[in-house]
Amino acid sequence: RLPVRVRATVYTYVARLRGLLGHGLIRTAPGGAYLIAAEPEQVDLWRFRELLVSSRRAGSPEAELAELREALRLWRGQPFHGVESAWLAREVVPGLVDEWFAAVERRIDLESSSADPGAVIAELRELVASGPTRESLWLRLIEALRVELRADRIAVTSSSILCDCPVNRSSCAALSSASGKWMRTCGLPRKPS
């Protein structure tokens, strides 16, 4: 619902923002519009993306991991949390969350290959709980469990992995295939379908 005096409300908001961010950061553009004049290093999202590009160009896995960790430290919860906007929620937030997930997944891959893969299991369980339809997280969790746990101490079947997972059929097929591969690798008999 629009305020009674829209223009006056916008002026008030801009004045408050200038008070918080500084007068030089919010400029008045021709036609009465406003422009936020920030350098890339002043905006967390732009810095995050620069660090991701830098991480891909890193000369070693250790350097890539350091860049990814620095990028992920800039992330502070759900994008636009508390902002009521159907457009942002539909058009912007999902893409930003995907960027975050991709960076986290790459960091986990690097950490798993350079250290104890079991160290990421707790984090992967939390990530799977928050994004149960992200197949890539499930596959990473299965792999971390495979590496961490001995075959004689765990018998994971595709049905036990999927019993509490509200995912679609293609996700179930991918997970079933991955768990079957894991079981064959460990020498466990696959549960009949």
C-alpha positions as YAML, in Angstrom:
chain: A
units: angstrom
residues:
- id: 1
  name: ARG
  ca: [0.00, 0.00, 0.00]
- id: 2
  name: LEU
  ca: [1.48, 3.33, -1.06]
- id: 3
  name: PRO
  ca: [1.89, 6.15, 1.43]
- id: 4
  name: VAL
  ca: [-0.30, 9.21, 0.99]
- id: 5
  name: ARG
  ca: [2.65, 11.45, 0.07]
- id: 6
  name: VAL
  ca: [4.95, 9.17, -1.95]
- id: 7
  name: ARG
  ca: [7.49, 11.83, -2.97]
- id: 8
  name: ALA
  ca: [7.84, 13.14, 0.58]
- id: 9
  name: THR
  ca: [8.31, 9.59, 1.87]
- id: 10
  name: VAL
  ca: [11.07, 8.94, -0.67]
- id: 11
  name: TYR
  ca: [12.82, 12.20, 0.33]
- id: 12
  name: THR
  ca: [12.65, 11.15, 3.98]
- id: 13
  name: TYR
  ca: [14.12, 7.72, 3.24]
- id: 14
  name: VAL
  ca: [16.92, 9.20, 1.14]
- id: 15
  name: ALA
  ca: [17.75, 11.71, 3.88]
- id: 16
  name: ARG
  ca: [17.93, 8.89, 6.43]
- id: 17
  name: LEU
  ca: [20.14, 6.80, 4.13]
- id: 18
  name: ARG
  ca: [22.45, 9.76, 3.57]
- id: 19
  name: GLY
  ca: [22.67, 10.18, 7.31]
- id: 20
  name: LEU
  ca: [23.68, 6.51, 7.69]
- id: 21
  name: LEU
  ca: [25.87, 6.08, 4.61]
- id: 22
  name: GLY
  ca: [27.16, 9.58, 3.98]
- id: 23
  name: HIS
  ca: [26.03, 12.30, 1.60]
- id: 24
  name: GLY
  ca: [28.63, 11.43, -1.05]
- id: 25
  name: LEU
  ca: [27.38, 7.88, -1.46]
- id: 26
  name: ILE
  ca: [23.82, 8.77, -2.47]
- id: 27
  name: ARG
  ca: [23.70, 11.26, -5.30]
- id: 28
  name: THR
  ca: [20.80, 13.00, -6.98]
- id: 29
  name: ALA
  ca: [20.74, 12.12, -10.66]
- id: 30
  name: PRO
  ca: [19.12, 14.09, -13.49]
- id: 31
  name: GLY
  ca: [15.34, 13.92, -13.43]
- id: 32
  name: GLY
  ca: [15.16, 13.69, -9.65]
- id: 33
  name: ALA
  ca: [16.33, 10.07, -9.44]
- id: 34
  name: TYR
  ca: [18.83, 8.82, -6.89]
- id: 35
  name: LEU
  ca: [22.03, 6.93, -7.49]
- id: 36
  name: ILE
  ca: [24.17, 5.00, -5.04]
- id: 37
  name: ALA
  ca: [27.73, 5.71, -6.08]
- id: 38
  name: ALA
  ca: [29.72, 2.92, -4.47]
- id: 39
  name: GLU
  ca: [33.00, 1.37, -5.48]
- id: 40
  name: PRO
  ca: [33.00, -2.41, -6.01]
- id: 41
  name: GLU
  ca: [35.03, -3.01, -2.84]
- id: 42
  name: GLN
  ca: [32.35, -1.15, -0.83]
- id: 43
  name: VAL
  ca: [29.57, -3.60, -1.78]
- id: 44
  name: ASP
  ca: [29.75, -7.07, -0.25]
- id: 45
  name: LEU
  ca: [28.08, -8.80, -3.20]
- id: 46
  name: TRP
  ca: [30.51, -7.30, -5.70]
- id: 47
  name: ARG
  ca: [33.48, -8.13, -3.46]
- id: 48
  name: PHE
  ca: [32.11, -11.68, -3.01]
- id: 49
  name: ARG
  ca: [31.93, -12.14, -6.78]
- id: 50
  name: GLU
  ca: [35.43, -10.68, -7.29]
- id: 51
  name: LEU
  ca: [36.82, -13.13, -4.74]
- id: 52
  name: LEU
  ca: [35.08, -16.04, -6.50]
- id: 53
  name: VAL
  ca: [36.70, -15.04, -9.80]
- id: 54
  name: SER
  ca: [40.02, -14.66, -8.03]
- id: 55
  name: SER
  ca: [39.64, -18.09, -6.42]
- id: 56
  name: ARG
  ca: [39.19, -19.73, -9.84]
- id: 57
  name: ARG
  ca: [42.46, -18.16, -10.98]
- id: 58
  name: ALA
  ca: [44.39, -19.15, -7.85]
- id: 59
  name: GLY
  ca: [47.56, -21.07, -8.48]
- id: 60
  name: SER
  ca: [46.94, -23.78, -5.90]
- id: 61
  name: PRO
  ca: [44.09, -25.46, -4.05]
- id: 62
  name: GLU
  ca: [45.27, -23.80, -0.83]
- id: 63
  name: ALA
  ca: [45.11, -20.32, -2.41]
- id: 64
  name: GLU
  ca: [41.71, -21.09, -3.92]
- id: 65
  name: LEU
  ca: [40.44, -22.24, -0.54]
- id: 66
  name: ALA
  ca: [41.72, -19.07, 1.14]
- id: 67
  name: GLU
  ca: [39.92, -16.87, -1.43]
- id: 68
  name: LEU
  ca: [36.68, -18.87, -1.05]
- id: 69
  name: ARG
  ca: [36.81, -18.58, 2.73]
- id: 70
  name: GLU
  ca: [37.31, -14.83, 2.50]
- id: 71
  name: ALA
  ca: [34.39, -14.54, 0.07]
- id: 72
  name: LEU
  ca: [32.10, -16.60, 2.28]
- id: 73
  name: ARG
  ca: [32.98, -14.49, 5.36]
- id: 74
  name: LEU
  ca: [31.26, -11.57, 3.59]
- id: 75
  name: TRP
  ca: [27.96, -13.46, 3.50]
- id: 76
  name: ARG
  ca: [25.60, -12.60, 6.35]
- id: 77
  name: GLY
  ca: [22.47, -14.76, 6.22]
- id: 78
  name: GLN
  ca: [19.63, -14.78, 3.73]
- id: 79
  name: PRO
  ca: [19.84, -11.97, 1.14]
- id: 80
  name: PHE
  ca: [17.30, -9.20, 1.72]
- id: 81
  name: HIS
  ca: [16.04, -10.82, 4.91]
- id: 82
  name: GLY
  ca: [13.26, -8.70, 6.33]
- id: 83
  name: VAL
  ca: [12.62, -6.85, 3.05]
- id: 84
  name: GLU
  ca: [9.09, -7.50, 1.87]
- id: 85
  name: SER
  ca: [9.30, -7.72, -1.89]
- id: 86
  name: ALA
  ca: [7.76, -10.47, -3.98]
- id: 87
  name: TRP
  ca: [9.94, -9.42, -6.91]
- id: 88
  name: LEU
  ca: [13.19, -9.72, -4.90]
- id: 89
  name: ALA
  ca: [12.09, -13.05, -3.42]
- id: 90
  name: ARG
  ca: [11.21, -14.42, -6.86]
- id: 91
  name: GLU
  ca: [13.80, -12.86, -9.17]
- id: 92
  name: VAL
  ca: [16.90, -11.97, -7.15]
- id: 93
  name: VAL
  ca: [17.24, -14.01, -3.96]
- id: 94
  name: PRO
  ca: [17.25, -17.51, -5.56]
- id: 95
  name: GLY
  ca: [20.17, -16.58, -7.83]
- id: 96
  name: LEU
  ca: [22.14, -15.10, -4.94]
- id: 97
  name: VAL
  ca: [21.52, -18.17, -2.80]
- id: 98
  name: ASP
  ca: [22.69, -20.38, -5.69]
- id: 99
  name: GLU
  ca: [25.93, -18.36, -5.90]
- id: 100
  name: TRP
  ca: [26.45, -18.90, -2.17]
- id: 101
  name: PHE
  ca: [25.73, -22.63, -2.40]
- id: 102
  name: ALA
  ca: [28.16, -23.02, -5.32]
- id: 103
  name: ALA
  ca: [30.91, -21.30, -3.32]
- id: 104
  name: VAL
  ca: [30.19, -23.40, -0.22]
- id: 105
  name: GLU
  ca: [30.16, -26.62, -2.26]
- id: 106
  name: ARG
  ca: [33.50, -25.76, -3.85]
- id: 107
  name: ARG
  ca: [34.98, -24.94, -0.44]
- id: 108
  name: ILE
  ca: [33.72, -28.27, 0.91]
- id: 109
  name: ASP
  ca: [35.25, -30.10, -2.06]
- id: 110
  name: LEU
  ca: [38.62, -28.45, -1.44]
- id: 111
  name: GLU
  ca: [38.49, -29.10, 2.30]
- id: 112
  name: SER
  ca: [37.48, -32.73, 1.75]
- id: 113
  name: SER
  ca: [40.34, -33.35, -0.65]
- id: 114
  name: SER
  ca: [43.00, -31.68, 1.49]
- id: 115
  name: ALA
  ca: [41.95, -32.79, 4.98]
- id: 116
  name: ASP
  ca: [39.70, -35.23, 6.75]
- id: 117
  name: PRO
  ca: [36.50, -35.57, 4.67]
- id: 118
  name: GLY
  ca: [34.62, -36.44, 7.84]
- id: 119
  name: ALA
  ca: [35.19, -32.91, 9.11]
- id: 120
  name: VAL
  ca: [32.51, -31.61, 6.72]
- id: 121
  name: ILE
  ca: [29.81, -34.17, 7.57]
- id: 122
  name: ALA
  ca: [28.09, -32.04, 10.24]
- id: 123
  name: GLU
  ca: [28.05, -29.02, 7.95]
- id: 124
  name: LEU
  ca: [26.75, -31.10, 5.04]
- id: 125
  name: ARG
  ca: [23.94, -32.47, 7.20]
- id: 126
  name: GLU
  ca: [22.91, -28.91, 8.09]
- id: 127
  name: LEU
  ca: [23.09, -27.84, 4.45]
- id: 128
  name: VAL
  ca: [21.03, -30.84, 3.33]
- id: 129
  name: ALA
  ca: [18.42, -29.97, 5.96]
- id: 130
  name: SER
  ca: [18.25, -26.38, 4.68]
- id: 131
  name: GLY
  ca: [18.26, -27.36, 1.00]
- id: 132
  name: PRO
  ca: [16.87, -30.91, 0.75]
- id: 133
  name: THR
  ca: [16.35, -30.74, -3.00]
- id: 134
  name: ARG
  ca: [19.96, -29.85, -3.83]
- id: 135
  name: GLU
  ca: [21.22, -33.14, -5.22]
- id: 136
  name: SER
  ca: [24.83, -31.96, -5.15]
- id: 137
  name: LEU
  ca: [24.70, -31.64, -1.35]
- id: 138
  name: TRP
  ca: [23.29, -35.14, -0.94]
- id: 139
  name: LEU
  ca: [26.00, -36.58, -3.18]
- id: 140
  name: ARG
  ca: [28.71, -34.79, -1.20]
- id: 141
  name: LEU
  ca: [27.22, -36.06, 2.07]
- id: 142
  name: ILE
  ca: [27.07, -39.63, 0.76]
- id: 143
  name: GLU
  ca: [30.68, -39.40, -0.40]
- id: 144
  name: ALA
  ca: [31.87, -37.92, 2.92]
- id: 145
  name: LEU
  ca: [30.07, -40.67, 4.81]
- id: 146
  name: ARG
  ca: [31.53, -43.29, 2.49]
- id: 147
  name: VAL
  ca: [35.04, -42.08, 3.13]
- id: 148
  name: GLU
  ca: [34.56, -41.51, 6.85]
- id: 149
  name: LEU
  ca: [32.74, -44.65, 7.88]
- id: 150
  name: ARG
  ca: [33.98, -48.18, 7.45]
- id: 151
  name: ALA
  ca: [31.82, -50.54, 5.43]
- id: 152
  name: ASP
  ca: [31.47, -53.03, 8.27]
- id: 153
  name: ARG
  ca: [29.99, -50.37, 10.56]
- id: 154
  name: ILE
  ca: [27.36, -48.92, 8.23]
- id: 155
  name: ALA
  ca: [24.97, -50.35, 5.68]
- id: 156
  name: VAL
  ca: [23.34, -47.58, 3.76]
- id: 157
  name: THR
  ca: [20.66, -48.48, 1.27]
- id: 158
  name: SER
  ca: [19.00, -46.18, -1.17]
- id: 159
  name: SER
  ca: [15.72, -46.54, 0.71]
- id: 160
  name: SER
  ca: [17.27, -45.59, 4.06]
- id: 161
  name: ILE
  ca: [18.89, -42.52, 2.55]
- id: 162
  name: LEU
  ca: [15.67, -41.38, 0.91]
- id: 163
  name: CYS
  ca: [13.12, -42.31, 3.56]
- id: 164
  name: ASP
  ca: [12.97, -38.81, 5.06]
- id: 165
  name: CYS
  ca: [13.93, -36.85, 1.97]
- id: 166
  name: PRO
  ca: [11.15, -34.80, 0.33]
- id: 167
  name: VAL
  ca: [12.77, -34.67, -3.12]
- id: 168
  name: ASN
  ca: [11.49, -35.24, -6.62]
- id: 169
  name: ARG
  ca: [11.88, -38.45, -8.65]
- id: 170
  name: SER
  ca: [14.98, -37.35, -10.55]
- id: 171
  name: SER
  ca: [16.69, -36.54, -7.24]
- id: 172
  name: CYS
  ca: [15.71, -39.94, -5.85]
- id: 173
  name: ALA
  ca: [17.09, -41.68, -8.96]
- id: 174
  name: ALA
  ca: [20.40, -39.77, -8.69]
- id: 175
  name: LEU
  ca: [20.72, -40.54, -5.00]
- id: 176
  name: SER
  ca: [19.77, -44.17, -5.48]
- id: 177
  name: SER
  ca: [22.40, -44.50, -8.20]
- id: 178
  name: ALA
  ca: [25.04, -42.79, -6.04]
- id: 179
  name: SER
  ca: [24.28, -44.93, -2.99]
- id: 180
  name: GLY
  ca: [24.35, -48.09, -5.14]
- id: 181
  name: LYS
  ca: [27.78, -47.12, -6.47]
- id: 182
  name: TRP
  ca: [28.94, -46.50, -2.91]
- id: 183
  name: MET
  ca: [27.67, -49.89, -1.78]
- id: 184
  name: ARG
  ca: [29.37, -51.69, -4.68]
- id: 185
  name: THR
  ca: [32.63, -49.85, -3.89]
- id: 186
  name: CYS
  ca: [32.44, -51.01, -0.27]
- id: 187
  name: GLY
  ca: [31.48, -54.57, -1.27]
- id: 188
  name: LEU
  ca: [28.03, -54.39, 0.32]
- id: 189
  name: PRO
  ca: [25.14, -56.17, -1.37]
- id: 190
  name: ARG
  ca: [22.63, -53.80, -2.88]
- id: 191
  name: LYS
  ca: [19.14, -54.03, -1.47]
- id: 192
  name: PRO
  ca: [16.74, -55.44, -4.07]
- id: 193
  name: SER
  ca: [14.24, -52.93, -5.45]
...
